[in-house]
């Protein structure tokens, strides 16, 4: 039985306000998928952008080299193409062009069929005061949970 792979971008929800979510496939080589299955990937500093042909690529996603892949190994920080429907790609491209939003990856996972998928989100960057508000809400929730636990 295969263990579940679920690589998260924990900074994303703190630094961005999530507006819309999509699930995209990724074009990978053999050693890349083997590294992902062993959990050796990171999407913390990554983002997505369109090329001139209207294709969506994930930039700065790190997939460490496969330990047993000799000269067939891949580059750890290569650009990787994302697979979405043409209608979804056009909608995302229009949103990014017109309103200055950004596309960020939220989660990298392997689905039931064994394919690597990437949850991406159309997001708007938070300002400093929004981040402070998020920290304050998190602290208040933690304190309330402590109080509730004491009186149970």
ABEGO torsion letter per residue (X at the ends): XBBBBBBBBAAAAAABBBABBBBBBBBBBAAAAAAAAAGBBBAAABBBBBBAAGBBBBBGBBBBBBAABBAABBBAABBBBBBBBAAAAAAAAAAAAAAGBBBBBABBBBBAAGBBBBBBBBBBBBBAAAAAAAAAAAAAAAAAAAAAAAAX
